[in-house]
Amino acid sequence: MLMQKIIILVSAIALSPIFLSGCERANTPNIPNTADTTETETATTQTGTLTLVANGEDFIRQGFVTKDGWRVNFDRVYVTLADVKTYQTEPPFDPEAGSEIEPQETVVLVDTPTTVDLAEGDEDAEPIVVTQTEAPAGAYNVLTWRMVRGEEGSPAADGTIVMNGTATREDRAIDFLISLDRELEYVCGEFVGEERKGILQAGDTAEVETTFHFDHIFGSADAPADDALNQDALGFEPLAALAQNDKLEVDQATLQQELSPQDYQTLQEAIAGLGHVGEGHCSVNS
Amino acid sequence: MNKQIWLLPLLAITTLMWSEKVLAHASHVQYRQTQAVEIEASYDDGTPMANAQVIVYAPDDPATPWLKGTTDSEGKFIFVPDASIPGNWDVTVRQAGHGNIVNIPWGEENAASDTASGSSADAGYTPLQKVVMAAVGVWGFVGTALFFSRHKPQN
């Protein structure tokens, strides 16, 4: 009788911590850990200032010579951005792999159509600041945006890209106003350039950038004629052929009618290749 | 069409070893075999990105270049990450307006292993739970001692 009591008592002592342990494991997801709560609160309060810029690069600010020898200078280049979002992802997102974005953090930078002039300022001007917002610290390595038609009353009404400037070659000068209206969505990974962008430290500032490569439309005399850039670019000569009295004022519908089918297709593909993040490429959704 | 760039990180793992030869009036050459990462950069048509700019960023300071260099004639670049900095090492390769970035996980197996070990040892108990469990254990021993030390009633 005594031995039985001893066994029961010792067993109870030995098993009690195990029962407690089992209860703890089952309830862990529902019990906020003090340390975890503190960590979350700290994370939510660690923010910085995130700036969205739009960059037409020196091609727009300084002008350039197209693949077919036209010197183009831009007075105004309007693009209209909408639904601009930036994300923190881990692992990093690769737009060329066609995978889904799995964000850990999402920041909406622009939700309504916003028109900017990429040619604003002098030839040494900084990229155009579109907006600034407070955002959680971290590495913003994905940027998505839509290029949409400008709203009524905006300087780019009904156009996604509106280019105004002058093209010269030898003794001919053409004033042009080209309005394109193809809407696209660009899905981009991390900015690639001389400096790194999108790394936001708490209390600090960082930039994310929509970059527009207009040499993809016109080609560049700085690149060899057989370079893929020039092979895939429209150039300016097909547009110059549409000018009357050295003035060219066209919209996309007119271009579709007046350009050869091959040139128009080239233009369409060049527009799709316009959006970048620095030198980093993007995937495109129509 | 965009000129696509492909970056291929190739991991070369060898053993750690030092070797040195010393001769009179000769120069000293030593080498060390260790773990290294080899990058191979090319355009989508297979053309190597020769003499392209390479910038390496360490995980602990992703905004500041950890190393700069250029690819060789075959578009290759080799570097040895600091083994004490586990995480994603980022490498950008740029040339003539074209660029790409590749993220290379480095030493994360060790970091994950360490984390798992720590978690197992601690088991995630709250301080209150630890106190209750210790008290129950102590009370068990005290109770056992009292049980055996009690005096049986005399009949």
HADDOCK unambig.tbl for C-alpha pairs under 7 A between the chains (distance, minus, plus):
assign (segid A and resid 13 and name CA) (segid B and resid 137 and name CA) 6.40 0.50 0.50
assign (segid A and resid 13 and name CA) (segid B and resid 140 and name CA) 5.04 0.50 0.50
assign (segid A and resid 17 and name CA) (segid B and resid 133 and name CA) 5.48 0.50 0.50
assign (segid A and resid 192 and name CA) (segid B and resid 92 and name CA) 6.91 0.50 0.50
assign (segid A and resid 192 and name CA) (segid B and resid 99 and name CA) 6.12 0.50 0.50
assign (segid A and resid 192 and name CA) (segid B and resid 100 and name CA) 6.23 0.50 0.50
assign (segid A and resid 192 and name CA) (segid B and resid 101 and name CA) 6.74 0.50 0.50
assign (segid A and resid 196 and name CA) (segid B and resid 63 and name CA) 5.79 0.50 0.50
assign (segid A and resid 199 and name CA) (segid B and resid 63 and name CA) 6.27 0.50 0.50
assign (segid A and resid 228 and name CA) (segid B and resid 3 and name CA) 6.62 0.50 0.50
assign (segid A and resid 232 and name CA) (segid B and resid 1 and name CA) 5.47 0.50 0.50
assign (segid A and resid 269 and name CA) (segid B and resid 1 and name CA) 6.75 0.50 0.50
assign (segid A and resid 270 and name CA) (segid B and resid 1 and name CA) 6.76 0.50 0.50
assign (segid A and resid 273 and name CA) (segid B and resid 1 and name CA) 6.56 0.50 0.50
assign (segid A and resid 273 and name CA) (segid B and resid 2 and name CA) 6.21 0.50 0.50
assign (segid A and resid 279 and name CA) (segid B and resid 97 and name CA) 5.99 0.50 0.50
assign (segid A and resid 279 and name CA) (segid B and resid 98 and name CA) 5.29 0.50 0.50
assign (segid A and resid 279 and name CA) (segid B and resid 99 and name CA) 5.00 0.50 0.50
assign (segid A and resid 280 and name CA) (segid B and resid 99 and name CA) 5.67 0.50 0.50
assign (segid A and resid 280 and name CA) (segid B and resid 100 and name CA) 5.58 0.50 0.50
